[in-house]
Amino acid sequence: MPRRKSRGIEVGPTKSIGVGLKQGEIDDIDEIANELGFSRNAIMAWMIRHVLRNIQEGELEIPVETTTEVKRYLGEP
């Protein structure tokens, strides 16, 4: 994936969005949040910003797979 130009992480008003996660993923995030003394929301926001920066800096690529059915799936990280 080519390096992407930042659209301004942490710029503008904060908006709440829903994210579908497996129960085990939620449990892992909650465990991290509890260990560090932060809310689930704070940890998830930090994780997303961290991944966005890594993608923008070319340090992380999102694996995309195409099947013969012309469906696109995100690969496991």
N, CA, C and O atoms as a Maestro MAE file, in Angstrom:
{
 s_m_m2io_version
 :::
 2.0.0
}

f_m_ct {
 s_m_title
 :::
 protein
 m_atom[308] {
  # First column is atom index #
  i_m_mmod_type
  r_m_x_coord
  r_m_y_coord
  r_m_z_coord
  i_m_residue_number
  s_m_chain_name
  s_m_pdb_residue_name
  s_m_pdb_atom_name
  i_m_atomic_number
  :::
  1 25 0.850 -1.172 0.000 1 A "MET " " N  " 7
  2 3 0.000 0.000 0.000 1 A "MET " " CA " 6
  3 2 0.894 1.232 0.000 1 A "MET " " C  " 6
  4 15 1.806 1.334 0.821 1 A "MET " " O  " 8
  5 25 0.646 2.164 -0.907 2 A "PRO " " N  " 7
  6 3 1.449 3.380 -0.922 2 A "PRO " " CA " 6
  7 2 1.213 4.218 0.323 2 A "PRO " " C  " 6
  8 15 0.162 4.146 0.960 2 A "PRO " " O  " 8
  9 25 2.202 5.000 0.643 3 A "ARG " " N  " 7
  10 3 2.089 5.879 1.804 3 A "ARG " " CA " 6
  11 2 0.924 6.843 1.610 3 A "ARG " " C  " 6
  12 15 0.764 7.446 0.548 3 A "ARG " " O  " 8
  13 25 0.123 6.972 2.646 4 A "ARG " " N  " 7
  14 3 -1.059 7.837 2.574 4 A "ARG " " CA " 6
  15 2 -0.790 9.148 3.281 4 A "ARG " " C  " 6
  16 15 -0.095 9.196 4.296 4 A "ARG " " O  " 8
  17 25 -1.341 10.189 2.741 5 A "LYS " " N  " 7
  18 3 -1.224 11.495 3.372 5 A "LYS " " CA " 6
  19 2 -2.227 11.579 4.526 5 A "LYS " " C  " 6
  20 15 -3.381 11.172 4.391 5 A "LYS " " O  " 8
  21 25 -1.777 12.102 5.638 6 A "SER " " N  " 7
  22 3 -2.636 12.256 6.805 6 A "SER " " CA " 6
  23 2 -3.736 13.269 6.534 6 A "SER " " C  " 6
  24 15 -3.507 14.306 5.913 6 A "SER " " O  " 8
  25 25 -4.917 12.955 7.004 7 A "ARG " " N  " 7
  26 3 -6.026 13.908 6.916 7 A "ARG " " CA " 6
  27 2 -6.173 14.664 8.230 7 A "ARG " " C  " 6
  28 15 -7.153 15.381 8.437 7 A "ARG " " O  " 8
  29 25 -5.213 14.505 9.100 8 A "GLY " " N  " 7
  30 3 -5.248 15.263 10.347 8 A "GLY " " CA " 6
  31 2 -5.776 14.457 11.512 8 A "GLY " " C  " 6
  32 15 -6.887 14.693 11.989 8 A "GLY " " O  " 8
  33 25 -4.981 13.503 11.973 9 A "ILE " " N  " 7
  34 3 -5.366 12.738 13.149 9 A "ILE " " CA " 6
  35 2 -5.507 13.709 14.313 9 A "ILE " " C  " 6
  36 15 -4.689 14.610 14.495 9 A "ILE " " O  " 8
  37 25 -6.547 13.508 15.084 10 A "GLU " " N  " 7
  38 3 -6.830 14.319 16.267 10 A "GLU " " CA " 6
  39 2 -7.186 15.763 15.904 10 A "GLU " " C  " 6
  40 15 -6.988 16.675 16.707 10 A "GLU " " O  " 8
  41 25 -7.708 15.968 14.696 11 A "VAL " " N  " 7
  42 3 -8.150 17.296 14.281 11 A "VAL " " CA " 6
  43 2 -9.664 17.264 14.148 11 A "VAL " " C  " 6
  44 15 -10.227 16.315 13.602 11 A "VAL " " O  " 8
  45 25 -10.311 18.291 14.642 12 A "GLY " " N  " 7
  46 3 -11.760 18.366 14.539 12 A "GLY " " CA " 6
  47 2 -12.436 17.779 15.769 12 A "GLY " " C  " 6
  48 15 -11.776 17.281 16.681 12 A "GLY " " O  " 8
  49 25 -13.767 17.847 15.777 13 A "PRO " " N  " 7
  50 3 -14.514 17.347 16.937 13 A "PRO " " CA " 6
  51 2 -14.459 15.827 17.028 13 A "PRO " " C  " 6
  52 15 -14.319 15.140 16.016 13 A "PRO " " O  " 8
  53 25 -14.570 15.314 18.234 14 A "THR " " N  " 7
  54 3 -14.606 13.872 18.445 14 A "THR " " CA " 6
  55 2 -16.020 13.376 18.202 14 A "THR " " C  " 6
  56 15 -16.984 13.951 18.707 14 A "THR " " O  " 8
  57 25 -16.140 12.305 17.425 15 A "LYS " " N  " 7
  58 3 -17.447 11.709 17.138 15 A "LYS " " CA " 6
  59 2 -17.436 10.261 17.603 15 A "LYS " " C  " 6
  60 15 -16.438 9.554 17.461 15 A "LYS " " O  " 8
  61 25 -18.550 9.836 18.153 16 A "SER " " N  " 7
  62 3 -18.697 8.463 18.605 16 A "SER " " CA " 6
  63 2 -19.200 7.600 17.451 16 A "SER " " C  " 6
  64 15 -20.143 7.972 16.753 16 A "SER " " O  " 8
  65 25 -18.558 6.437 17.254 17 A "ILE " " N  " 7
  66 3 -18.988 5.487 16.230 17 A "ILE " " CA " 6
  67 2 -19.037 4.096 16.840 17 A "ILE " " C  " 6
  68 15 -18.368 3.831 17.839 17 A "ILE " " O  " 8
  69 25 -19.807 3.223 16.259 18 A "GLY " " N  " 7
  70 3 -19.890 1.851 16.747 18 A "GLY " " CA " 6
  71 2 -18.914 0.957 16.005 18 A "GLY " " C  " 6
  72 15 -18.665 1.145 14.814 18 A "GLY " " O  " 8
  73 25 -18.362 -0.019 16.718 19 A "VAL " " N  " 7
  74 3 -17.434 -0.976 16.131 19 A "VAL " " CA " 6
  75 2 -17.849 -2.366 16.585 19 A "VAL " " C  " 6
  76 15 -18.010 -2.603 17.782 19 A "VAL " " O  " 8
  77 25 -18.023 -3.282 15.651 20 A "GLY " " N  " 7
  78 3 -18.374 -4.660 15.998 20 A "GLY " " CA " 6
  79 2 -17.127 -5.467 16.312 20 A "GLY " " C  " 6
  80 15 -16.238 -5.595 15.470 20 A "GLY " " O  " 8
  81 25 -17.058 -6.007 17.506 21 A "LEU " " N  " 7
  82 3 -15.922 -6.824 17.937 21 A "LEU " " CA " 6
  83 2 -16.412 -8.146 18.505 21 A "LEU " " C  " 6
  84 15 -17.544 -8.254 18.975 21 A "LEU " " O  " 8
  85 25 -15.552 -9.143 18.457 22 A "LYS " " N  " 7
  86 3 -15.823 -10.429 19.109 22 A "LYS " " CA " 6
  87 2 -15.674 -10.244 20.618 22 A "LYS " " C  " 6
  88 15 -14.950 -9.357 21.070 22 A "LYS " " O  " 8
  89 25 -16.356 -11.081 21.391 23 A "GLN " " N  " 7
  90 3 -16.293 -10.963 22.845 23 A "GLN " " CA " 6
  91 2 -14.869 -11.078 23.364 23 A "GLN " " C  " 6
  92 15 -14.484 -10.364 24.290 23 A "GLN " " O  " 8
  93 25 -14.092 -11.965 22.778 24 A "GLY " " N  " 7
  94 3 -12.699 -12.123 23.209 24 A "GLY " " CA " 6
  95 2 -11.874 -10.865 22.984 24 A "GLY " " C  " 6
  96 15 -11.005 -10.536 23.792 24 A "GLY " " O  " 8
  97 25 -12.140 -10.163 21.896 25 A "GLU " " N  " 7
  98 3 -11.438 -8.914 21.617 25 A "GLU " " CA " 6
  99 2 -11.817 -7.847 22.642 25 A "GLU " " C  " 6
  100 15 -10.966 -7.095 23.117 25 A "GLU " " O  " 8
  101 25 -13.093 -7.794 22.970 26 A "ILE " " N  " 7
  102 3 -13.564 -6.845 23.987 26 A "ILE " " CA " 6
  103 2 -12.912 -7.169 25.328 26 A "ILE " " C  " 6
  104 15 -12.459 -6.272 26.039 26 A "ILE " " O  " 8
  105 25 -12.866 -8.449 25.666 27 A "ASP " " N  " 7
  106 3 -12.239 -8.866 26.923 27 A "ASP " " CA " 6
  107 2 -10.769 -8.450 26.969 27 A "ASP " " C  " 6
  108 15 -10.288 -7.975 27.997 27 A "ASP " " O  " 8
  109 25 -10.055 -8.630 25.851 28 A "ASP " " N  " 7
  110 3 -8.641 -8.240 25.801 28 A "ASP " " CA " 6
  111 2 -8.478 -6.733 25.984 28 A "ASP " " C  " 6
  112 15 -7.605 -6.287 26.729 28 A "ASP " " O  " 8
  113 25 -9.314 -5.954 25.309 29 A "ILE " " N  " 7
  114 3 -9.243 -4.494 25.439 29 A "ILE " " CA " 6
  115 2 -9.566 -4.075 26.868 29 A "ILE " " C  " 6
  116 15 -8.896 -3.209 27.431 29 A "ILE " " O  " 8
  117 25 -10.592 -4.687 27.455 30 A "ASP " " N  " 7
  118 3 -10.942 -4.370 28.838 30 A "ASP " " CA " 6
  119 2 -9.813 -4.713 29.793 30 A "ASP " " C  " 6
  120 15 -9.555 -3.967 30.738 30 A "ASP " " O  " 8
  121 25 -9.138 -5.828 29.564 31 A "GLU " " N  " 7
  122 3 -8.022 -6.226 30.426 31 A "GLU " " CA " 6
  123 2 -6.885 -5.205 30.331 31 A "GLU " " C  " 6
  124 15 -6.314 -4.810 31.348 31 A "GLU " " O  " 8
  125 25 -6.565 -4.785 29.117 32 A "ILE " " N  " 7
  126 3 -5.525 -3.772 28.929 32 A "ILE " " CA " 6
  127 2 -5.934 -2.473 29.614 32 A "ILE " " C  " 6
  128 15 -5.132 -1.859 30.317 32 A "ILE " " O  " 8
  129 25 -7.171 -2.059 29.411 33 A "ALA " " N  " 7
  130 3 -7.668 -0.815 30.017 33 A "ALA " " CA " 6
  131 2 -7.580 -0.879 31.538 33 A "ALA " " C  " 6
  132 15 -7.138 0.074 32.180 33 A "ALA " " O  " 8
  133 25 -7.999 -2.001 32.107 34 A "ASN " " N  " 7
  134 3 -7.952 -2.148 33.566 34 A "ASN " " CA " 6
  135 2 -6.528 -2.136 34.089 34 A "ASN " " C  " 6
  136 15 -6.247 -1.522 35.118 34 A "ASN " " O  " 8
  137 25 -5.621 -2.816 33.383 35 A "GLU " " N  " 7
  138 3 -4.222 -2.857 33.821 35 A "GLU " " CA " 6
  139 2 -3.579 -1.482 33.796 35 A "GLU " " C  " 6
  140 15 -2.750 -1.162 34.647 35 A "GLU " " O  " 8
  141 25 -3.964 -0.663 32.810 36 A "LEU " " N  " 7
  142 3 -3.353 0.655 32.655 36 A "LEU " " CA " 6
  143 2 -4.125 1.769 33.353 36 A "LEU " " C  " 6
  144 15 -3.629 2.890 33.472 36 A "LEU " " O  " 8
  145 25 -5.346 1.464 33.817 37 A "GLY " " N  " 7
  146 3 -6.142 2.459 34.517 37 A "GLY " " CA " 6
  147 2 -6.826 3.466 33.599 37 A "GLY " " C  " 6
  148 15 -7.041 4.619 33.974 37 A "GLY " " O  " 8
  149 25 -7.169 3.013 32.383 38 A "PHE " " N  " 7
  150 3 -7.877 3.872 31.433 38 A "PHE " " CA " 6
  151 2 -9.194 3.233 31.057 38 A "PHE " " C  " 6
  152 15 -9.423 2.055 31.332 38 A "PHE " " O  " 8
  153 25 -10.064 4.012 30.426 39 A "SER " " N  " 7
  154 3 -11.341 3.485 29.968 39 A "SER " " CA " 6
  155 2 -11.146 2.674 28.686 39 A "SER " " C  " 6
  156 15 -10.144 2.821 27.987 39 A "SER " " O  " 8
  157 25 -12.118 1.824 28.398 40 A "ARG " " N  " 7
  158 3 -12.116 1.071 27.143 40 A "ARG " " CA " 6
  159 2 -12.047 2.043 25.969 40 A "ARG " " C  " 6
  160 15 -11.290 1.826 25.023 40 A "ARG " " O  " 8
  161 25 -12.835 3.113 26.033 41 A "ASN " " N  " 7
  162 3 -12.856 4.096 24.960 41 A "ASN " " CA " 6
  163 2 -11.477 4.710 24.729 41 A "ASN " " C  " 6
  164 15 -11.041 4.839 23.586 41 A "ASN " " O  " 8
  165 25 -10.801 5.084 25.789 42 A "ALA " " N  " 7
  166 3 -9.479 5.699 25.658 42 A "ALA " " CA " 6
  167 2 -8.487 4.741 24.999 42 A "ALA " " C  " 6
  168 15 -7.707 5.149 24.139 42 A "ALA " " O  " 8
  169 25 -8.516 3.476 25.401 43 A "ILE " " N  " 7
  170 3 -7.602 2.481 24.837 43 A "ILE " " CA " 6
  171 2 -7.913 2.254 23.359 43 A "ILE " " C  " 6
  172 15 -6.999 2.200 22.536 43 A "ILE " " O  " 8
  173 25 -9.200 2.119 23.015 44 A "MET " " N  " 7
  174 3 -9.567 1.888 21.614 44 A "MET " " CA " 6
  175 2 -9.203 3.085 20.748 44 A "MET " " C  " 6
  176 15 -8.710 2.903 19.635 44 A "MET " " O  " 8
  177 25 -9.432 4.300 21.225 45 A "ALA " " N  " 7
  178 3 -9.077 5.497 20.464 45 A "ALA " " CA " 6
  179 2 -7.568 5.547 20.237 45 A "ALA " " C  " 6
  180 15 -7.114 5.873 19.141 45 A "ALA " " O  " 8
  181 25 -6.792 5.224 21.274 46 A "TRP " " N  " 7
  182 3 -5.337 5.210 21.141 46 A "TRP " " CA " 6
  183 2 -4.909 4.162 20.119 46 A "TRP " " C  " 6
  184 15 -4.054 4.432 19.276 46 A "TRP " " O  " 8
  185 25 -5.497 2.966 20.188 47 A "MET " " N  " 7
  186 3 -5.146 1.894 19.249 47 A "MET " " CA " 6
  187 2 -5.415 2.314 17.802 47 A "MET " " C  " 6
  188 15 -4.590 2.086 16.918 47 A "MET " " O  " 8
  189 25 -6.562 2.920 17.576 48 A "ILE " " N  " 7
  190 3 -6.922 3.332 16.218 48 A "ILE " " CA " 6
  191 2 -5.973 4.419 15.725 48 A "ILE " " C  " 6
  192 15 -5.513 4.365 14.584 48 A "ILE " " O  " 8
  193 25 -5.677 5.395 16.562 49 A "ARG " " N  " 7
  194 3 -4.739 6.453 16.162 49 A "ARG " " CA " 6
  195 2 -3.352 5.882 15.884 49 A "ARG " " C  " 6
  196 15 -2.678 6.306 14.946 49 A "ARG " " O  " 8
  197 25 -2.929 4.923 16.699 50 A "HIS " " N  " 7
  198 3 -1.621 4.280 16.521 50 A "HIS " " CA " 6
  199 2 -1.565 3.557 15.171 50 A "HIS " " C  " 6
  200 15 -0.586 3.690 14.437 50 A "HIS " " O  " 8
  201 25 -2.596 2.803 14.850 51 A "VAL " " N  " 7
  202 3 -2.642 2.083 13.570 51 A "VAL " " CA " 6
  203 2 -2.682 3.073 12.411 51 A "VAL " " C  " 6
  204 15 -1.978 2.881 11.420 51 A "VAL " " O  " 8
  205 25 -3.495 4.129 12.513 52 A "LEU " " N  " 7
  206 3 -3.553 5.129 11.449 52 A "LEU " " CA " 6
  207 2 -2.183 5.748 11.188 52 A "LEU " " C  " 6
  208 15 -1.773 5.890 10.036 52 A "LEU " " O  " 8
  209 25 -1.483 6.112 12.245 53 A "ARG " " N  " 7
  210 3 -0.143 6.686 12.070 53 A "ARG " " CA " 6
  211 2 0.797 5.690 11.397 53 A "ARG " " C  " 6
  212 15 1.556 6.061 10.501 53 A "ARG " " O  " 8
  213 25 0.750 4.423 11.825 54 A "ASN " " N  " 7
  214 3 1.621 3.406 11.235 54 A "ASN " " CA " 6
  215 2 1.325 3.200 9.758 54 A "ASN " " C  " 6
  216 15 2.249 3.013 8.966 54 A "ASN " " O  " 8
  217 25 0.058 3.229 9.374 55 A "ILE " " N  " 7
  218 3 -0.302 3.097 7.961 55 A "ILE " " CA " 6
  219 2 0.204 4.310 7.189 55 A "ILE " " C  " 6
  220 15 0.787 4.164 6.114 55 A "ILE " " O  " 8
  221 25 -0.013 5.498 7.729 56 A "GLN " " N  " 7
  222 3 0.402 6.725 7.052 56 A "GLN " " CA " 6
  223 2 1.914 6.809 6.905 56 A "GLN " " C  " 6
  224 15 2.410 7.392 5.940 56 A "GLN " " O  " 8
  225 25 2.645 6.239 7.843 57 A "GLU " " N  " 7
  226 3 4.104 6.266 7.793 57 A "GLU " " CA " 6
  227 2 4.673 5.089 6.991 57 A "GLU " " C  " 6
  228 15 5.890 4.951 6.868 57 A "GLU " " O  " 8
  229 25 3.799 4.250 6.450 58 A "GLY " " N  " 7
  230 3 4.247 3.113 5.653 58 A "GLY " " CA " 6
  231 2 4.801 1.964 6.465 58 A "GLY " " C  " 6
  232 15 5.466 1.088 5.912 58 A "GLY " " O  " 8
  233 25 4.545 1.943 7.771 59 A "GLU " " N  " 7
  234 3 5.070 0.900 8.650 59 A "GLU " " CA " 6
  235 2 4.104 -0.272 8.809 59 A "GLU " " C  " 6
  236 15 4.466 -1.298 9.385 59 A "GLU " " O  " 8
  237 25 2.883 -0.129 8.306 60 A "LEU " " N  " 7
  238 3 1.878 -1.181 8.431 60 A "LEU " " CA " 6
  239 2 1.067 -1.237 7.151 60 A "LEU " " C  " 6
  240 15 0.627 -0.212 6.630 60 A "LEU " " O  " 8
  241 25 0.880 -2.435 6.659 61 A "GLU " " N  " 7
  242 3 0.029 -2.637 5.493 61 A "GLU " " CA " 6
  243 2 -1.162 -3.478 5.908 61 A "GLU " " C  " 6
  244 15 -1.034 -4.382 6.734 61 A "GLU " " O  " 8
  245 25 -2.315 -3.183 5.338 62 A "ILE " " N  " 7
  246 3 -3.515 -3.958 5.619 62 A "ILE " " CA " 6
  247 2 -3.617 -5.028 4.532 62 A "ILE " " C  " 6
  248 15 -3.751 -4.700 3.354 62 A "ILE " " O  " 8
  249 25 -3.555 -6.303 4.918 63 A "PRO " " N  " 7
  250 3 -3.632 -7.366 3.914 63 A "PRO " " CA " 6
  251 2 -5.052 -7.499 3.367 63 A "PRO " " C  " 6
  252 15 -5.997 -7.718 4.125 63 A "PRO " " O  " 8
  253 25 -5.193 -7.368 2.078 64 A "VAL " " N  " 7
  254 3 -6.488 -7.509 1.412 64 A "VAL " " CA " 6
  255 2 -6.392 -8.697 0.465 64 A "VAL " " C  " 6
  256 15 -5.467 -8.789 -0.342 64 A "VAL " " O  " 8
  257 25 -7.353 -9.598 0.573 65 A "GLU " " N  " 7
  258 3 -7.376 -10.784 -0.270 65 A "GLU " " CA " 6
  259 2 -8.607 -10.744 -1.161 65 A "GLU " " C  " 6
  260 15 -9.688 -10.361 -0.714 65 A "GLU " " O  " 8
  261 25 -8.448 -11.135 -2.416 66 A "THR " " N  " 7
  262 3 -9.566 -11.203 -3.345 66 A "THR " " CA " 6
  263 2 -9.776 -12.662 -3.732 66 A "THR " " C  " 6
  264 15 -8.824 -13.358 -4.084 66 A "THR " " O  " 8
  265 25 -11.019 -13.121 -3.666 67 A "THR " " N  " 7
  266 3 -11.332 -14.494 -4.056 67 A "THR " " CA " 6
  267 2 -11.871 -14.495 -5.482 67 A "THR " " C  " 6
  268 15 -12.096 -13.439 -6.073 67 A "THR " " O  " 8
  269 25 -12.069 -15.661 -6.012 68 A "THR " " N  " 7
  270 3 -12.626 -15.763 -7.363 68 A "THR " " CA " 6
  271 2 -14.077 -15.307 -7.402 68 A "THR " " C  " 6
  272 15 -14.616 -15.070 -8.482 68 A "THR " " O  " 8
  273 25 -14.714 -15.181 -6.251 69 A "GLU " " N  " 7
  274 3 -16.092 -14.703 -6.175 69 A "GLU " " CA " 6
  275 2 -16.148 -13.178 -6.184 69 A "GLU " " C  " 6
  276 15 -17.222 -12.593 -6.049 69 A "GLU " " O  " 8
  277 25 -15.018 -12.550 -6.339 70 A "VAL " " N  " 7
  278 3 -14.882 -11.100 -6.356 70 A "VAL " " CA " 6
  279 2 -15.430 -10.478 -5.077 70 A "VAL " " C  " 6
  280 15 -16.120 -9.458 -5.104 70 A "VAL " " O  " 8
  281 25 -15.111 -11.105 -3.979 71 A "LYS " " N  " 7
  282 3 -15.406 -10.539 -2.669 71 A "LYS " " CA " 6
  283 2 -14.069 -10.165 -2.064 71 A "LYS " " C  " 6
  284 15 -13.075 -10.870 -2.238 71 A "LYS " " O  " 8
  285 25 -14.054 -9.062 -1.358 72 A "ARG " " N  " 7
  286 3 -12.816 -8.618 -0.714 72 A "ARG " " CA " 6
  287 2 -12.915 -8.870 0.784 72 A "ARG " " C  " 6
  288 15 -13.941 -8.596 1.407 72 A "ARG " " O  " 8
  289 25 -11.850 -9.389 1.346 73 A "TYR " " N  " 7
  290 3 -11.776 -9.665 2.773 73 A "TYR " " CA " 6
  291 2 -10.500 -9.053 3.331 73 A "TYR " " C  " 6
  292 15 -9.464 -9.018 2.667 73 A "TYR " " O  " 8
  293 25 -10.597 -8.578 4.546 74 A "LEU " " N  " 7
  294 3 -9.391 -8.138 5.250 74 A "LEU " " CA " 6
  295 2 -8.731 -9.365 5.834 74 A "LEU " " C  " 6
  296 15 -9.392 -10.177 6.481 74 A "LEU " " O  " 8
  297 25 -7.436 -9.513 5.616 75 A "GLY " " N  " 7
  298 3 -6.684 -10.622 6.199 75 A "GLY " " CA " 6
  299 2 -6.455 -10.393 7.676 75 A "GLY " " C  " 6
  300 15 -6.618 -9.282 8.179 75 A "GLY " " O  " 8
  301 25 -6.078 -11.442 8.361 76 A "GLU " " N  " 7
  302 3 -5.783 -11.327 9.786 76 A "GLU " " CA " 6
  303 2 -4.507 -10.504 9.963 76 A "GLU " " C  " 6
  304 15 -3.570 -10.649 9.177 76 A "GLU " " O  " 8
  305 25 -4.456 -9.639 10.986 77 A "PRO " " N  " 7
  306 3 -3.247 -8.833 11.210 77 A "PRO " " CA " 6
  307 2 -2.100 -9.693 11.690 77 A "PRO " " C  " 6
  308 15 -1.005 -9.185 11.929 77 A "PRO " " O  " 8
  :::
 }
 m_bond[307] {
  # First column is bond index #
  i_m_from
  i_m_to
  i_m_order
  :::
  1 1 2 1
  2 2 3 1
  3 3 4 2
  4 3 5 1
  5 5 6 1
  6 6 7 1
  7 7 8 2
  8 7 9 1
  9 9 10 1
  10 10 11 1
  11 11 12 2
  12 11 13 1
  13 13 14 1
  14 14 15 1
  15 15 16 2
  16 15 17 1
  17 17 18 1
  18 18 19 1
  19 19 20 2
  20 19 21 1
  21 21 22 1
  22 22 23 1
  23 23 24 2
  24 23 25 1
  25 25 26 1
  26 26 27 1
  27 27 28 2
  28 27 29 1
  29 29 30 1
  30 30 31 1
  31 31 32 2
  32 31 33 1
  33 33 34 1
  34 34 35 1
  35 35 36 2
  36 35 37 1
  37 37 38 1
  38 38 39 1
  39 39 40 2
  40 39 41 1
  41 41 42 1
  42 42 43 1
  43 43 44 2
  44 43 45 1
  45 45 46 1
  46 46 47 1
  47 47 48 2
  48 47 49 1
  49 49 50 1
  50 50 51 1
  51 51 52 2
  52 51 53 1
  53 53 54 1
  54 54 55 1
  55 55 56 2
  56 55 57 1
  57 57 58 1
  58 58 59 1
  59 59 60 2
  60 59 61 1
  61 61 62 1
  62 62 63 1
  63 63 64 2
  64 63 65 1
  65 65 66 1
  66 66 67 1
  67 67 68 2
  68 67 69 1
  69 69 70 1
  70 70 71 1
  71 71 72 2
  72 71 73 1
  73 73 74 1
  74 74 75 1
  75 75 76 2
  76 75 77 1
  77 77 78 1
  78 78 79 1
  79 79 80 2
  80 79 81 1
  81 81 82 1
  82 82 83 1
  83 83 84 2
  84 83 85 1
  85 85 86 1
  86 86 87 1
  87 87 88 2
  88 87 89 1
  89 89 90 1
  90 90 91 1
  91 91 92 2
  92 91 93 1
  93 93 94 1
  94 94 95 1
  95 95 96 2
  96 95 97 1
  97 97 98 1
  98 98 99 1
  99 99 100 2
  100 99 101 1
  101 101 102 1
  102 102 103 1
  103 103 104 2
  104 103 105 1
  105 105 106 1
  106 106 107 1
  107 107 108 2
  108 107 109 1
  109 109 110 1
  110 110 111 1
  111 111 112 2
  112 111 113 1
  113 113 114 1
  114 114 115 1
  115 115 116 2
  116 115 117 1
  117 117 118 1
  118 118 119 1
  119 119 120 2
  120 119 121 1
  121 121 122 1
  122 122 123 1
  123 123 124 2
  124 123 125 1
  125 125 126 1
  126 126 127 1
  127 127 128 2
  128 127 129 1
  129 129 130 1
  130 130 131 1
  131 131 132 2
  132 131 133 1
  133 133 134 1
  134 134 135 1
  135 135 136 2
  136 135 137 1
  137 137 138 1
  138 138 139 1
  139 139 140 2
  140 139 141 1
  141 141 142 1
  142 142 143 1
  143 143 144 2
  144 143 145 1
  145 145 146 1
  146 146 147 1
  147 147 148 2
  148 147 149 1
  149 149 150 1
  150 150 151 1
  151 151 152 2
  152 151 153 1
  153 153 154 1
  154 154 155 1
  155 155 156 2
  156 155 157 1
  157 157 158 1
  158 158 159 1
  159 159 160 2
  160 159 161 1
  161 161 162 1
  162 162 163 1
  163 163 164 2
  164 163 165 1
  165 165 166 1
  166 166 167 1
  167 167 168 2
  168 167 169 1
  169 169 170 1
  170 170 171 1
  171 171 172 2
  172 171 173 1
  173 173 174 1
  174 174 175 1
  175 175 176 2
  176 175 177 1
  177 177 178 1
  178 178 179 1
  179 179 180 2
  180 179 181 1
  181 181 182 1
  182 182 183 1
  183 183 184 2
  184 183 185 1
  185 185 186 1
  186 186 187 1
  187 187 188 2
  188 187 189 1
  189 189 190 1
  190 190 191 1
  191 191 192 2
  192 191 193 1
  193 193 194 1
  194 194 195 1
  195 195 196 2
  196 195 197 1
  197 197 198 1
  198 198 199 1
  199 199 200 2
  200 199 201 1
  201 201 202 1
  202 202 203 1
  203 203 204 2
  204 203 205 1
  205 205 206 1
  206 206 207 1
  207 207 208 2
  208 207 209 1
  209 209 210 1
  210 210 211 1
  211 211 212 2
  212 211 213 1
  213 213 214 1
  214 214 215 1
  215 215 216 2
  216 215 217 1
  217 217 218 1
  218 218 219 1
  219 219 220 2
  220 219 221 1
  221 221 222 1
  222 222 223 1
  223 223 224 2
  224 223 225 1
  225 225 226 1
  226 226 227 1
  227 227 228 2
  228 227 229 1
  229 229 230 1
  230 230 231 1
  231 231 232 2
  232 231 233 1
  233 233 234 1
  234 234 235 1
  235 235 236 2
  236 235 237 1
  237 237 238 1
  238 238 239 1
  239 239 240 2
  240 239 241 1
  241 241 242 1
  242 242 243 1
  243 243 244 2
  244 243 245 1
  245 245 246 1
  246 246 247 1
  247 247 248 2
  248 247 249 1
  249 249 250 1
  250 250 251 1
  251 251 252 2
  252 251 253 1
  253 253 254 1
  254 254 255 1
  255 255 256 2
  256 255 257 1
  257 257 258 1
  258 258 259 1
  259 259 260 2
  260 259 261 1
  261 261 262 1
  262 262 263 1
  263 263 264 2
  264 263 265 1
  265 265 266 1
  266 266 267 1
  267 267 268 2
  268 267 269 1
  269 269 270 1
  270 270 271 1
  271 271 272 2
  272 271 273 1
  273 273 274 1
  274 274 275 1
  275 275 276 2
  276 275 277 1
  277 277 278 1
  278 278 279 1
  279 279 280 2
  280 279 281 1
  281 281 282 1
  282 282 283 1
  283 283 284 2
  284 283 285 1
  285 285 286 1
  286 286 287 1
  287 287 288 2
  288 287 289 1
  289 289 290 1
  290 290 291 1
  291 291 292 2
  292 291 293 1
  293 293 294 1
  294 294 295 1
  295 295 296 2
  296 295 297 1
  297 297 298 1
  298 298 299 1
  299 299 300 2
  300 299 301 1
  301 301 302 1
  302 302 303 1
  303 303 304 2
  304 303 305 1
  305 305 306 1
  306 306 307 1
  307 307 308 2
  :::
 }
}
